C-alpha cells in the first residue's frame, strides 16, 4: 500500500508539472519586416516592449529586413508566419505562385513620392521626359512603372531609370533629377543633408492618383485553413494594433523603443520621433477605416492601378477577393 501511495503521489506530481507547463505555454509568432528597425514598424516594437504580445500568450520574434532580404522569399521558405509588405509586390508574388493573403492593412495611405531638385528643371510630371529618375527596385518599382505608363512615358527611351540604392546620394550628387523617397524617411535625409525644402519639388503618388497600398500584413493562404493559426494571428493583430495606437499617440516614446531595438546603434531618437510623426499620418486609428481593416474599395483601386501599367502591367489579372481576408482581423476584434 505504501509503495502504491508513493507511485500515486509521484504520478500526480508529474501531471501537475505537465499541466503547469501547458498553462504557461506560449504560441510563437515570427514576423518579417520589410526594412531595418525604424518607426515605420514602431507598432510591433511597442507591442513587444510593453508586453502586449506576452499578455496575449504570444512569444513574438521580430525579424528586421534589409536591402538583401525579400519578405516574399522569407515566408515562402517558412522563415516567418507573417510579413510586412507592399501590396504591389505581394500581388505580383501571388500571381507568380506564392499565395500571399492580406490579413490587415496598417497603412491606409501612401507615403511614397518622387523628390526633385527645382534646379533640375522639373516643375511638373510633364518635365520628367528626358530626365534621370531614381527608382527603388526589389518590388518597390511597381508603383513608379504604373505612373510612367499613365503619363505615356516609355522607360527605355523617354526617361532614364537609375536603379537607386536605399539612400539619397543620387540627388545630392546630381546624378538624378528626382529620386524615390518616403515622406517619413528619405525626404528628411535630403533636408538633413543641407538641401532647403524651398529648393525641392515633391510629387506624392497619392495625389497623382497612382498610389498603391503599402505596409500591410500577409500570410500564406494555406495557413488560414487552420483555426489555431487564425486564432494565434488574431491575438497578434490585437496586440499589434494596441502597439500602433500607442505609437501614434506618443511618438517620442515610440522613438525610444525603436532606437532600443536597433542593435546597430545607428538610429537616433530625434530622427525616429520625426519619422513616427509622419508615419502617424498614414494610419487610421479611429473612424473609417478602422485600424488595420482593409477596405475592399481600397484593394480594388490598387488592383486597378497595377493592371493599368501599359505594356508592362504589374499583374495580368485581377486576383479577386481571394487575395485578402478579414477573418483574422475579425478574430482580433472580438
C-alpha positions, -999 to +999 in steps of 0.1 A: +000+000+000+028+024+009+045+018-025+012+023-043+007+056-024+041+068-034+035+058-070+002+077-070+018+108-054+046+107-080+021+104-108+000+133-095+032+154-092+042+146-127+007+155-140+008+188-121+042+196-138+028+188-172-004+208-166+016+237-153+039+237-183+008+236-206-008+265-188+023+286-192+030+276-228+030+304-253+023+305-290+053+315-311+049+340-340+076+353-363+071+385-382+094+395-411+097+433-416+103+449-449+132+470-437+156+477-408+143+487-374+127+522-376+094+539-368+079+525-399+074+494-378+070+511-344+037+494-335+053+460-334+082+471-313+060+490-290+037+460-286+067+438-278+083+463-254+052+469-234+043+433-231+012+434-252+022+402-271+030+384-239-004+394-224-020+376-254+001+345-247+025+351-276+062+348-280+069+371-309+101+373-329+105+404-350+130+399-378+144+430-394+146+434-431+172+449-453+183+455-489+191+419-494+160+405-477+128+397-495+098+392-472+082+371-500+112+347-501+113+345-463+077+335-459+078+312-490+107+294-472+087+291-440+110+316-423+081+337-410+044+333-401+036+368-413+054+395-433+051+433-437+050+441-474+036+465-500+006+452-519+021+455-554+049+432-545+026+409-526+001+406-556+029+401-581+043+373-559+008+358-556+005+357-594+039+342-596+030+313-574+035+325-538-001+326-525+000+356-501-031+368-485-035+403-469-049+399-433-045+435-422-037+469-438-019+490-412-011+519-436-042+531-454-024+560-471+008+560-492+039+578-481+058+573-514+069+602-536+094+615-560+116+643-547+133+665-572+156+695-572+140+725-588+173+733-604+170+702-625+141+718-644+114+696-631+083+716-620+056+691-630+053+654-642+054+666-678+091+676-672+101+640-664+108+634-701+145+633-708+154+632-672+171+606-650+148+593-622+160+573-592+138+542-586+139+516-559+136+480-571+131+447-553+093+451-556+092+488-549+094+498-586+059+488-595+041+520-585+066+540-604+062+519-636+024+523-633+028+561-631+051+563-661+026+542-681-002+566-671+020+596-682+027+578-715+064+578-709+085+549-721+110+537-695+135+527-722+135+559-743+116+588-727+133+587-694+164+571-679+159+550-648+187+549-622+183+519-600+185+537-567+201+523-536+183+529-504+199+563-499+196+598-513+230+601-528+219+604-565+200+636-557+227+651-535+254+643-561+232+655-591+231+620-607+194+622-610+168+649-613+144+631-590+147+602-566+123+579-547+116+589-511+092+582-483+077+612-465+087+596-432+123+588-441+144+597-472+128+630-478+141+642-445+175+627-452+177+651-482+168+680-459+192+669-432+219+668-458+215+706-463+191+709-491+165+736-484+129+725-487+122+755-508+147+741-534+128+709-537+096+699-555+078+667-545+052+645-562+031+623-540+019+591-556-013+595-536-020+629-551-011+617-586-037+590-584-012+562-588-008+552-552-010+516-541-013+502-506+019+499-488+026+483-454+002+455-449+004+421-432+005+390-453+003+352-446+002+322-469-034+313-478-030+276-467-024+287-431-058+304-429-074+269-431-060+262-397-083+276-369-054+276-344-033+297-368-062+322-373-067+324-335-029+330-330-027+356-356-059+373-342-040+377-310-010+390-329-031+417-346-049+427-314-016+433-296+000+449-327-029+474-331-026+483-294+011+490-300+003+511-331-023+531-312+003+539-285+030+548-311+007+572-329-004+589-296+032+591-282+058+594-310+086+603-285+080+571-265+078+550-297+111+565-309+129+555-277+116+519-281+126+517-318+161+530-310+165+504-282+155+477-307+181+488-333+212+467-324+233+486-350+231+518-328+226+540-359+191+552-351+186+585-332+156+594-311+152+627-329+151+612-363+128+583-352+104+607-335+101+628-367+096+596-387+069+584-363+051+617-366+049+613-404+041+576-402+011+585-380-004+605-409-007+573-429-026+553-403-062+553-393-066+548-356-103+557-353-133+561-376-134+546-411-114+526-419-107+511-385-072+503-376-058+476-398-091+470-418-085+465-455-113+483-473-124+463-504-126+496-523-090+504-515-079+470-526-098+473-559-082+507-565-047+493-560-055+464-584-068+488-610-036+508-608-015+476-611-034+463-641-031+497-659+006+498-664+006+499-702+025+472-719+041+460-687+014+456-661+024+445-626-002+418-626-020+404-656-053+395-640-075+406-611-067+383-581-101+389-567-112+386-531-090+355-526-061+379-522-073+393-489-092+380-459-109+397-429-111+366-408-080+373-387-090+410-383-124+399-371-108+375-347-087+403-333-118+425-329-135+400-305 
